[in-house]
Amino acid sequence: MKLALSPLQRGIVSFLQSNETWLRPLLTERIFDGVDVQAEGDKLANPDVVYPDYYKQDFHSVEGGYLNKDAAITYDPITKQILVPNEDFLRQETANAIPAEAKRILDLGCGTGTATRAIASRLPQAQVVGVDLSPYMVFAARLKAQSIPNASFIHANAEELPFEDESFDAVTASLLFHETPLDAALRIMTEARRVLKPNGKFVVFDGAQGDGLAKLGGNISSALFLEPYAEQFLSSNLLNLMREAGFAKVETRSLLLIYEIRTGTK
Ligand SMILES: C[S@@+](CC[C@H](N)C(=O)[O-])C[C@H]1O[C@@H](n2cnc3c(N)ncnc32)[C@H](O)[C@@H]1O
């Protein structure tokens, strides 16, 4: 499935491509210099993973979306700019929402592992596992977390987790559900609940939903970066979806008006 780019998005892509030489140092992580991200990602990819259709389209104006190695190379510097006013603060707040006694934690759609690392650093006694559907994101996460012994990363679809029932104390997902269709989000939440122990906590960090400031922010980012599911996300309600997946004590905390940390209990 492939979405047509709007003229603005096409303009941004061609601007980035034609100015790649001087933009590249600004838009890419230096840790990838001299590293063959394509080959490394292909090497670690699990051949049994089946990519759902929604995942095979362009995201963030990167052709091929997360199945293009450039998505992993450009993710961190761009995310740092987008997560206003301060990415570290938002990552820390998310990590703080996880119960301090959790010993085994799963981070779904972990991307390059920034949230996973914040959790692993806050809870050094816990084992934190990141899962992502892009082998290039998983490679990036592993590369960045080499000095963090309690974080590990695997290539898997969060809709079909390769873990036993009741095997985690907490499950998190940061910035995942604005990028998935609602039916996939529900399947992922159902899987999150399956792998949680009784009383385990589900922590979801993402944008606010509804009208107002959330809608303005969502519309700006989808106009600039091509967020195929932003509209669906803004007009839906993750709290209801969490309840539908079977979570109890579902609540939310607004962060700086444009973000929310939603929590639920198994
Ligand atoms: C916007 S990124 C968020 C990354 C990271 N959690 C963060 O906070 O920076 C969304 C991530 O979700 C991943 N993703 C989307 N659908 C997924 C699925 N079904 N299973 C696992 N990962 C998925 C993408 O590959 C991407 O890395």
The ligand as an SDF file (V2000), in Angstrom:
LIG
                    3D

 27 29  0  0  0  0  0  0  0  0999 V2000
    7.3420    6.6570   15.8160 C   0  0  0  0  0  0  0  0  0  0  0  0
    8.2850    5.2220   16.0630 S   0  0  0  0  0  0  0  0  0  0  0  0
    8.4780    5.2270   17.8300 C   0  0  0  0  0  0  0  0  0  0  0  0
    9.7870    4.6210   18.2360 C   0  0  0  0  0  0  0  0  0  0  0  0
   10.1190    4.6800   19.7160 C   0  0  0  0  0  0  0  0  0  0  0  0
    9.1620    3.9500   20.5330 N   0  0  0  0  0  0  0  0  0  0  0  0
   10.2130    6.0990   20.2010 C   0  0  0  0  0  0  0  0  0  0  0  0
    9.4850    6.4630   21.1330 O   0  0  0  0  0  0  0  0  0  0  0  0
   11.0310    6.8480   19.6650 O   0  0  0  0  0  0  0  0  0  0  0  0
    7.1270    3.9000   15.8070 C   0  0  0  0  0  0  0  0  0  0  0  0
    7.8490    2.5490   15.7930 C   0  0  0  0  0  0  0  0  0  0  0  0
    6.8500    1.5310   15.8390 O   0  0  0  0  0  0  0  0  0  0  0  0
    7.3120    0.4580   15.0400 C   0  0  0  0  0  0  0  0  0  0  0  0
    6.1520   -0.3830   14.7090 N   0  0  0  0  0  0  0  0  0  0  0  0
    5.0440   -0.0770   14.0010 C   0  0  0  0  0  0  0  0  0  0  0  0
    4.2080   -1.1220   13.9270 N   0  0  0  0  0  0  0  0  0  0  0  0
    4.7820   -2.1220   14.6590 C   0  0  0  0  0  0  0  0  0  0  0  0
    4.4080   -3.4550   14.9810 C   0  0  0  0  0  0  0  0  0  0  0  0
    3.2640   -4.0020   14.5510 N   0  0  0  0  0  0  0  0  0  0  0  0
    5.2540   -4.1980   15.7260 N   0  0  0  0  0  0  0  0  0  0  0  0
    6.4260   -3.6840   16.1780 C   0  0  0  0  0  0  0  0  0  0  0  0
    6.8350   -2.4370   15.8970 N   0  0  0  0  0  0  0  0  0  0  0  0
    6.0240   -1.6610   15.1540 C   0  0  0  0  0  0  0  0  0  0  0  0
    7.9750    1.1350   13.8640 C   0  0  0  0  0  0  0  0  0  0  0  0
    8.8640    0.2690   13.1950 O   0  0  0  0  0  0  0  0  0  0  0  0
    8.6730    2.3020   14.5470 C   0  0  0  0  0  0  0  0  0  0  0  0
    9.9910    1.9870   14.9010 O   0  0  0  0  0  0  0  0  0  0  0  0
  1  2  1  0
  2  3  1  0
  2 10  1  0
  3  4  1  0
  4  5  1  0
  5  6  1  0
  5  7  1  0
  7  8  2  0
  7  9  1  0
 10 11  1  0
 11 12  1  0
 11 26  1  0
 12 13  1  0
 13 14  1  0
 13 24  1  0
 14 15  1  0
 14 23  1  0
 15 16  2  0
 16 17  1  0
 17 18  1  0
 17 23  2  0
 18 19  1  0
 18 20  2  0
 20 21  1  0
 21 22  2  0
 22 23  1  0
 24 25  1  0
 24 26  1  0
 26 27  1  0
M  CHG  2   2   1   9  -1
M  END
$$$$
